[in-house]
Amino acid sequence: MTANTLSAPDRDPAWMGRLTWALLCVLLLWPLGVATEFKPWVLLEPDNLRISGQFIASFWPLAHSGEFLAMVVKETWRTVAMATAGITLALVIAIPLTLLNTRVLSVSALSGRMAALPYAVRQAVRWLLIVLRSIPELVWALVFVRVVGLGPTAGVLAIALTYGGMLGKVYGEILESSETHPTETLLRNGSGRLQAFFYGLLPTSAAELTSYTVYRWECAIRSSVVLGFVGAGGLGQQLDNSMKMFNGGEVASMLLVFMALVALADRVSAWLRRALG
């Protein structure tokens, strides 16, 4: 071994920085844990372990009677229909708002500064999207249950409004972060906003837009189950009824169906990404 050979350091040269960041994270998370009264060790107390064990033990045997399975199939289809209809209405809301909100599609912005009226319209649309997505779908569902009564209609409308705001915001970010030169060229040469969108922005962003839309559909399936707990129908409402009756076998069977739904949505998303990629 020559004298110029460098030896490995005895300790990690970045350990001080890592330790500092770890301590900062602890200092930031500690007050959050205190504010939320986060006490995970409570789960390990004997009484809580006994109650948890009894609840989990009630999941077996799974409910599998013909009448129950027929009801699960019906409510599962209703849940998927609620999520799909909600996402479809959300697209009806999100697409026109996205076109109004996307700066790159503004003809007046080509000069570098957007005109006053288009700017005001864009800001109004941005605030509308903020309002729509800031109100949780559960709150919308509680409102619509009072207006239209119990059933999937309230769930569809709740998903449509909240997800319309989410889709509109993210669609705009995806479009503005994509390659904008073809769109600007089309606008400078007299093309309309829709032509610039379909021939300039959409081809470069279709895969990402589709992937995010399918992801939101998957989220809508989960939301539709939660909305059932406030009377919006579907699998969630039946799950709530079974939990209130302490029927663990029915709860476990419906949870397995719900997991299968989410797995199916994930497979559909992966297939679409491969098809568009």
N, C-alpha and C positions, 0 to 999 in steps of 0.2 A: 504494500500500500504506500503510495507516494504521500509526501507531506502536503500536497495541494488538494488531496481528496477531502471533500466536505463531509462531515459526519452529520447524521440526522439529529435534529434538535431533541433535547431531553423532554420537552413539554410542548404542547400545542401553542404556537405563537399567538393564536387568536383567542386563547381561553379567556382573557380578560374582557374582550368585547362580548363574547358569548355570555359570560357570567353577568355582565352589566345589563344586557338585553333581557336575560332571564329574570333578574331582580326587578327590572322595570315592568315586565309583564305581570309579575306577582303583585307589585304595588298597584298596578292598574286593575287587576282582577279582584283583589281582596275586597275593596269597597263594593264592587258589583255583587260579590257573593254575600256580603253582609246585607246589602239592600234587598236582595231576593230571598234572604233567609235560606240559603242553599246549605243543606245539612245532609249530605249523602249517607253519613254513618247511621242515620235514623233507620235506613232500610235494613240494617244488620241487627237491630234490636230483636229480641226473642219473640215478642208479641207480633211485630210486623212480619217477621219471617214466617211465623205460623199462619197468619192471615194470607200472606202471599202464596204460601204452599197450598193452602186449601183452595184458593181461587184458581191456581194453575192446575191442580188436580181435577177440578171440576170440568176442565176442557176435554177430558176423556171419559167415556167414549164419545166420538164425534156424532153429532146428530145426522142421521142419514135416511130418515123416513121419506117415503115417496111424496107425501104432501109437503114436507119441509123443503125438499130439494126442488120441487116445482115452484115453490114460492121464491127460493133463492135465485133460480134461473130467471124468473120474471123480474125480480127486483134488480138483479145484475144488469139485465138488458135495459131497465129503466135508468139505472145509474150511468151506463155508457151513453145512452141517448141524451140524458141531461147534460153530461159533459160535452158531448159532440155538438149539441144544439147551442149550448152556451158559448163554446169556442167559435162556432159559425157566426153567431150574432156579434161576438167580440171582434171578429174580422171585419164585419160590416161597419162597426164603429171605428176600428183602428186604421183601416186602409185609407179612407179619405182624410182622417186627421193626420196620418203620417205624411201624405202628399202635401198637406198644407204646412206641416211643421218642418219639413226637410229643407234646409237652407240651399242646398245645391240645386234644387229644382226651381229656385226663385230667379226669374229673369232679371229683376232689378238688382240682384246681388252680384251679377256678373261684373259690374263696374267696381266692385269692392265694398260698396255701402248699400245696404238694402233700403228701399224707399220707405217712407213713414207708414203708409197704409199696410203694405205687406208685412212690415215689422210688427205692427200692432196686432194684425191677424195671427201672426206666428206666436206672439207672446200669449195671446188669448187661448190659442190651441194648447200651448204648453201648460198653462195653468189648468185648463180643463182636464188634460191627461193626468196632472198631479192630483186633482180632486178625485178623479175616478179611481186611481190606483191606491190612493191614501186611505180610502174607506174599505176595510176588509170585507170580503164576500159574505162573511158570517153576519155582519151588520146589515148589509144590503138584504140578505135573506130574511132577517127578522122584520125588516121594513115591509118587504113584499109579501111575507106570510100574512101580515095584517091587512094588506091591500087586496091580494088575490086569493087568500086562503091557503090552507095546507095543500101540499102537493109539489110536484116537480117544477111547475111554472115559476114558483118563487126562486128555486135553485137555478134555473136557466137564466133568469134575469139577473140574479146576483153575480153569477159567473161572467155573464156578458159585460156588465159594467166594469167590474174590477179588472178582468183580463183584457178588456178593450183598452183601458189605460195603460196596463203593462205592455201589451203588444205594441201599442202606438209609440211608446217611449223607446223600446228596444229596437223596433223596426227603424225608427229614425236614426238611432245611433249606428246601426249596422249599415244603413245606406250612406251616411255621411262619412263613415270610416273606410268605405270601399273606394275603388279607383273612380275618380270623378271627371277625369279629362274627357272621356267620350261624351258624357252628359253635357258638360260645358260646351263642347264643340257643337253638339246638336242644337243646343239652345241658341248659340251665337249665329247659327246658320238658319234660324227661323223655325225650328221644330217646336211643337207644343210641349207642355209639361208632361202629358201622358206619353207622347212619343219618346221624349227624353228618358222617361222612367222605364218604359218597356224595352227600349233598344240600348239604353246607356247604363242605367243602374241595375236593373233586374238581372241581366245575364251574369253579372259578376257577384251577385249577392244571393242568388236563388237557393243555393245549397244551405247557406247559413240561416236564411229566413225560414226555410222549410224545417230545418233541424230545430230551431227555436220554437216554431209553431207546434211541432209534434211534442216537444218537451212540455209546452204549456198545456197541451191536451192531456198529457200524462198527469200534470199537476191538477188539472180540472177534474180528472177522475177521483183523485184523492180528496179534492175539495167537495165534490158532490157527496162523498160518503160522510164527511164532517157536517155538511149542510143538512143531511138527513136528521141529525140530532136536534135541529130546531124546527122540524116539521116539513122539510122540503122533499120528503119522500125518498124512494130508492133504497139501496142496501143499508145506508146509514141509519135510516129510521127503524128498520127491522133489527139492526144491530143494537140500537138504543133500547128497543123493547125487550130484547133477549137479556141484555145486561141488567135491566130493571127487574126482570124476573129471575135473576141469578141462574140462568140456564147456560152454563159454561160450554156444553157441547154444541149448542147452536152458535154461540159466539165464536168458538174455535173454527167451526165449519165456514162461517162467513168471513172470518179473517183470512183463511186459506184461499177462498175465492177472490178476495180483495187483493192478496199478494199475487195471485195468478193474473189478475187484470193489469197490475202495474208491470209485471214481467212481460206481458204481451205488448203493452205500450212501448216498453223499452226495445223489444225486438222490432216493432214497426219503425221506430225512430232509427235504429241501426240500419235496417234495410233501405230506408229512404236516403240516408246519408251515403250508402254505397251506390245506390242507383243514380244519385245526383253528382257524386264525386267522380 
